[in-house]
């Protein structure tokens, strides 16, 4: 005897619910880099605080910095951090930042974290109202990252989270990072390199990576 339409529907739903859903990521990686765009007035001491890392770690992934207390604005500094698999859904790392008087989600994302994240992304991972954030509380600052993708290429094992700036293009980023446009597009197939904002991921082998104006490490 065949089941009724309602019974057949119930069987189909039961089968569907029993099928495991593959996570978008299973584990992270020990190391990723963030390309921190230096803003006027910031120094390595403050960057060390907001990025939860030591100054010595910064220095090991960058060429010599003449004055740690007075950085040249508009340069980029590589910051190492672990890239985690968040809830099996996406790659990111959650930094902890303690709010000061006058701080906002927008200021934290756009200035203190140099557009490595967005106001909306910071708000998403915190329970405080956008306009009612208590002074002194610690908030979550989630920065996306990328781990090795052997399905694209086995040549690159380290990735830089790179915030795009106004005026940049695919060609200019390729020149700056000493990569071909084809390599950049293969890891960022949906990215608009001319958007003036947003994140792309720059692949590197971990040694000899070059950024114009930063040197080689």
C-alpha positions in Angstrom: 0.0 0.0 0.0 1.4 3.3 -1.0 1.6 6.1 1.6 -0.7 9.1 1.2 0.6 12.4 -0.2 0.9 13.8 3.3 2.7 10.7 4.5 5.1 10.8 1.6 5.8 14.5 2.3 6.6 13.6 5.9 9.0 10.9 4.8 10.8 13.3 2.4 11.2 15.9 5.2 12.5 13.3 7.6 15.1 12.1 5.1 16.1 15.7 4.4 16.5 16.5 8.1 18.7 13.5 8.6 21.2 14.5 5.9 24.1 16.3 7.6 24.9 19.7 6.3 28.5 20.2 5.4 30.1 23.1 7.2 31.6 25.9 5.2 34.9 25.4 7.2 36.1 22.7 9.5 39.2 24.2 11.1 41.2 27.4 10.8 44.9 28.0 10.4 47.6 29.2 12.8 48.6 32.3 10.8 47.0 34.9 8.7 48.1 38.5 8.1 46.1 41.8 8.3 47.3 44.7 6.1 46.8 47.6 8.6 46.6 51.0 6.9 48.3 53.4 9.2 46.3 56.5 10.1 47.8 59.8 11.4 48.7 59.7 15.1 48.7 55.9 15.7 51.8 54.1 17.0 52.8 50.5 17.5 51.8 50.6 21.2 48.2 51.4 20.3 48.2 48.9 17.5 49.5 46.2 19.8 46.6 46.9 22.2 43.8 46.8 19.6 45.2 43.8 17.7 46.1 41.8 20.8 49.6 41.2 19.7 53.1 42.1 20.7 55.2 44.7 19.1 58.0 42.2 18.5 55.5 40.1 16.5 54.7 43.1 14.3 58.4 43.8 13.7 59.0 40.2 12.7 56.6 40.5 9.8 57.7 43.9 8.5 60.8 45.6 7.4 62.7 47.7 10.0 60.5 50.6 11.3 62.7 53.6 12.2 60.4 55.1 14.8 57.8 52.9 16.5 56.2 55.8 18.3 55.7 57.9 15.2 54.6 55.9 12.2 54.4 57.3 8.7 50.7 57.8 7.9 49.3 56.0 4.8 51.8 53.1 5.0 50.6 49.5 5.5 51.9 47.2 8.3 51.4 43.5 8.3 49.9 42.2 11.5 49.9 38.4 12.3 46.9 36.7 13.8 45.3 33.3 14.0 42.5 32.6 11.5 39.7 30.6 13.2 36.7 28.7 11.8 33.7 30.5 13.4 30.9 28.1 14.1 31.8 26.0 11.1 30.6 28.9 8.9 33.4 31.3 8.0 37.0 32.2 8.6 37.7 35.1 11.0 39.3 36.1 14.2 37.5 37.8 17.0 39.6 40.6 18.6 38.7 42.1 21.9 38.6 45.9 22.3 37.7 48.0 25.4 35.6 51.0 24.6 36.7 54.4 25.6 34.7 57.6 26.1 33.6 58.9 22.7 34.1 55.5 20.9 31.5 54.2 18.5 31.3 51.1 16.4 32.0 53.2 13.4 35.2 54.6 14.9 36.4 51.2 16.0 35.9 49.6 12.6 36.9 52.5 10.4 39.8 54.0 12.4 41.1 51.8 15.1 40.9 48.6 13.0 41.6 50.5 9.7 38.6 49.1 7.8 39.6 45.5 8.4 36.0 45.2 9.4 32.8 47.3 9.1 30.4 49.0 11.5 27.7 46.5 10.6 30.0 43.5 11.2 31.1 44.9 14.6 27.5 45.5 15.6 26.4 42.0 14.5 28.7 40.3 17.1 27.8 42.6 20.0 24.7 43.0 22.0 25.1 46.7 22.8 22.8 49.2 21.0 24.6 51.2 18.4 23.9 54.5 20.3 24.1 53.1 23.9 27.5 51.4 24.4 28.7 51.7 28.0 32.2 53.1 28.5 34.8 50.6 29.5 33.0 47.5 28.2 34.9 45.0 26.1 33.4 44.4 22.6 34.1 41.8 19.9 35.7 43.0 16.7 35.5 40.3 14.1 38.0 40.4 11.2 37.6 38.0 8.3 40.6 36.0 7.0 41.5 33.2 4.7 43.4 30.0 5.0 45.1 28.0 2.3 42.9 26.9 -0.6 44.6 24.0 -2.4 41.7 23.8 -4.8 42.9 27.1 -6.4 46.6 26.6 -6.0 49.1 24.8 -3.8 51.7 27.5 -4.3 50.4 29.8 -1.6 49.9 29.0 2.1 49.5 32.4 3.7 46.9 35.1 3.1 46.7 38.8 3.9 43.3 40.4 4.7 43.7 43.5 2.6 41.2 46.5 2.9 40.8 48.2 -0.5 41.3 52.0 -0.6 39.7 54.6 -3.0 41.7 54.9 -6.2 42.9 51.4 -6.3 42.3 49.0 -9.1 43.1 45.3 -9.9 46.2 46.4 -11.8 47.5 48.7 -9.0 47.0 46.1 -6.3 48.7 43.5 -8.5 51.7 45.9 -8.9 51.8 46.7 -5.2 51.8 43.1 -4.1 54.0 41.8 -6.9 51.4 39.3 -8.1 49.6 38.8 -11.4 46.0 40.0 -11.9 45.1 36.4 -12.7 46.3 35.1 -9.3 44.5 37.9 -7.5 41.2 37.2 -9.4 41.5 33.4 -8.7 41.4 34.0 -5.0 38.9 36.9 -5.2 36.6 35.9 -8.1 33.7 38.2 -7.0 35.7 41.2 -5.8 35.6 44.6 -7.3 39.1 45.9 -6.9 38.0 49.4 -8.0 35.2 49.7 -5.3 37.3 51.8 -3.0 36.3 49.7 0.0 35.8 46.1 1.1 38.2 43.3 1.7 40.3 41.1 -0.7 42.7 38.3 0.2 46.3 38.5 -1.0 48.1 35.1 -1.3 51.7 34.8 -0.3 54.1 31.9 0.2 55.1 33.4 3.6 58.7 34.2 2.5 59.8 37.0 0.3 56.4 38.7 0.2 56.7 42.2 -1.1 54.6 45.2 -0.6 55.6 48.5 -2.3 56.7 51.0 0.3 57.1 48.2 2.9 60.0 46.1 1.7 60.5 42.4 1.9 60.3 39.9 4.7 
